[in-house]
Amino acid sequence: MPIKKAKRMKKIQECSLACGLPESPRMKRMGTETAFDMLVKARNLEAQGKHIIHLEIGEPDFDTPQNIKDACKKALDEGFTHYGPAQGLPELRKVIAEKAGEFRKMTFKPEQVVVTPGGKPIMSYSIMALVDDGDEVIYVNPGYPIYESMIDFMGGKAVPLPLLEENDFMPDLKYLKKKLTKKTRMLIINTPHNPCGVVFSESYLKEMAKILEPYDKLWVLSDEIYSRITYGAKFETIAKFPGMPERTIILDGYSKIFAMTGWRAGYGIMHPELAQALSRVATNMNSCTTTFVQRACIEALTGPQDAPEKMVKEFHKRRDVIVNGLNSIKGFSCKTPQGAFYIIVNIQKTGYDCRELADKLLNEASVACLSGTCFGSYGKGYLRFSYANSIENIKEAINRIKRYVEK
Ligand SMILES: Cc1ncc(COP(=O)(O)O)c(C=O)c1O
């Protein structure tokens, strides 16, 4: 075979999908959310008759409140079944601007809001709209895996901002200062944080905003999807500090606080010009967010709030149970999370590798959890548990883990 052709063939083989079809080289840079892989493994074991306790899933185990479901049914009957504007229904954007503004003590306009199918698209759409080849993006690590995946995929340079236990899983601001360069285009933060459960305080965010001030080309993507799920700690947004409203993209949504993960509804709040750019991306990617779902989202934000409040209270109780339980296991140690519904546990003293232990706990103790490495390299040595499960199941999971690890 001629050398040129052989080289081309080799390249195609290197970029092949499992089925043999050629994959684009770009695809090699796309990561994934391995939480879903764990869920598949757990479901396979369940199909074999095993009773698995799910502490891997990042979704509330509560049902979507009835008033939201009713609003959706009504919207279907009223004919909200057609395309809508890519940016989102004006009546929903108005409500989001009001409610998100009230909650953050800021003023937002409807033209700053972009409605998306879930909060997740705000990550990829913002990176797509703002990050060029070689631009640096600093992101929290451990962190939601899609940040790193999307930065890599879009050709940006992913620069991890480690969240270390010795700093209570808060980013070291001196380290951040060192990592900021002229090429830094974006900083991605997340509070309350998945997987560490930390909530960035007002004074801390103020300090961070001050550090970012000289970097005028820099955007901040502030993932606030868990903003209403806190346990005593006060949620604050970096967007409110001087110089920040113009260059912060707030990501929020309904998946977590209204137990609406399957509905696929979320939003971003940003500079109106950037909102136009993201709407153009949305036109290319998804045309619009499902219109009857958007109508239900109006009810979620304006209707009674007792269901989400009750859910947060219940998470609070579960958090205390899981913290005490995990800390009672030999070789395990964890800090008390202040928000979201996850806990990260240091398992280094057990002598296990975290990936190995997550697999063993699933296969031999019938408890599904995630290796810290699912959230980036700085998650090594940790396991992440979600406490979106009943207290009874959490207690049983602790017993199972204890029996396995201390045997
Ligand atoms: C930190 C973080 N951001 C965003 C999302 C995505 O939310 P959604 O389901 O609304 O797309 C998740 C989901 O787990 C998350 O943990």
The ligand as a MOL file (V3000), in Angstrom:
LIG
                    3D

  0  0  0     0  0            999 V3000
M  V30 BEGIN CTAB
M  V30 COUNTS 16 16 0 0 0
M  V30 BEGIN ATOM
M  V30 1 C -22.7330 21.1100 39.1780 0
M  V30 2 C -23.7650 20.7690 38.1780 0
M  V30 3 N -24.0720 21.6260 37.2150 0
M  V30 4 C -24.9930 21.3600 36.2880 0
M  V30 5 C -25.6620 20.1590 36.2880 0
M  V30 6 C -26.6390 19.8630 35.1770 0
M  V30 7 O -27.9270 20.1510 35.5030 0
M  V30 8 P -29.1160 19.8520 34.4870 0
M  V30 9 O -29.5950 18.4700 34.7590 0
M  V30 10 O -30.1380 20.9030 34.7790 0
M  V30 11 O -28.5970 19.9810 33.0960 0
M  V30 12 C -25.3940 19.2200 37.2800 0
M  V30 13 C -26.0900 17.9210 37.2870 0
M  V30 14 O -25.7550 17.0050 37.9810 0
M  V30 15 C -24.4300 19.5300 38.2610 0
M  V30 16 O -24.1290 18.6820 39.2540 0
M  V30 END ATOM
M  V30 BEGIN BOND
M  V30 1 1 1 2
M  V30 2 1 2 3
M  V30 3 2 2 15
M  V30 4 2 3 4
M  V30 5 1 4 5
M  V30 6 1 5 6
M  V30 7 2 5 12
M  V30 8 1 6 7
M  V30 9 1 7 8
M  V30 10 2 8 9
M  V30 11 1 8 10
M  V30 12 1 8 11
M  V30 13 1 12 13
M  V30 14 1 12 15
M  V30 15 2 13 14
M  V30 16 1 15 16
M  V30 END BOND
M  V30 END CTAB
M  END
